[in-house]
Amino acid sequence: MAEQVVPGGRGRAHRRAGGDRRSRSEREIAASAAVAPQPFGTGELAPGVVTELSARVRRVIAPNPSMMTGPGTGTYLVGSPDGDVAVIDPGPDIAAHLDRIADVGAGRIRWVLVTHTHEDHSPGTDGLVARTGATSVGFGPRDGFEPDIAAADGWSLTLDGGTGPATTLRAVHTPGHASNHLCWLDEDEAMLFSGDHVMDGSTVVIAPPDGDMTAYLGQLERLKALAPRSIAPGHGRLITDPGARIDEYLTHRRARAAQIVGLLAEAGATGAGTVTVDELVARIYADVTEALHPVARFSVWAHLRQLAEEGRATSVDPDQVDAPWAPN
Ligand SMILES: [Zn+2]
């Protein structure tokens, strides 16, 4: 198959009730997955490459690598070799990618499961359903995605395994990166399809108001307690040390929150007594290229809102990214 590479970040702008005063680039960052730039996909992460991760799980990389998504979206096909197949995250609406998934599924795709409605995960749903006649499942309608079945936490599906074993996939509602985010747990292999809640090689963008740091961290703890044997992320390679990887995420976020508490205290003791998100970003990310500061603003803001919920920070308007903050 010819490899077609398209830049990420195209597609519908994400509309929100009540208007959205952010710039297009800010909206794109809010809807994107990762912060750390990664080399575009090569080897097993090259666009169009099919990788067998287990006897029942294959991954096809979508041709949408970019600074914000790292390697292209990982689309997963789950099911025994001659049984029914569920696709997890068809990815962007790119015909070559959807053709590839349908080919690999060889007429056995019965289900299309979606982790969340960001533009690199769900827009291929309708095209894949048109190619396969599959039934689509997601948390609920949003961003142009309208699933046949709205799945709440705990909803599950058992795939007929043909001559092989059956496979049960369970929805785990994991708000944080996106309020409508579902991880999918393969209960038989203890493999967790983590979408953008946990990814390989970078941290995850938490962009308020849809992104929520308190929920994100709570769900990380919950995923850790599920004790998956492996994590198949929406971006990057299979993670074979899930507990350690989740601990790294938690440690990183706790350290960042502590750093912000320290800077709030410093500001409270001097001068105006308040500090803004931009001032905090300038201090915390002094060594990081300014190109990433717009992403960092969301992260710092998300942490401040988390600290406000914990009674450790206060602002006249926590819903405004430019509002001043003080220690509490
Ligand atoms: Zn996302």
Residues whose N, C-alpha, C, O or C-beta is under 5 A from the ligand:
A	BS01	ZN	A31 S32 A33 H118 D196
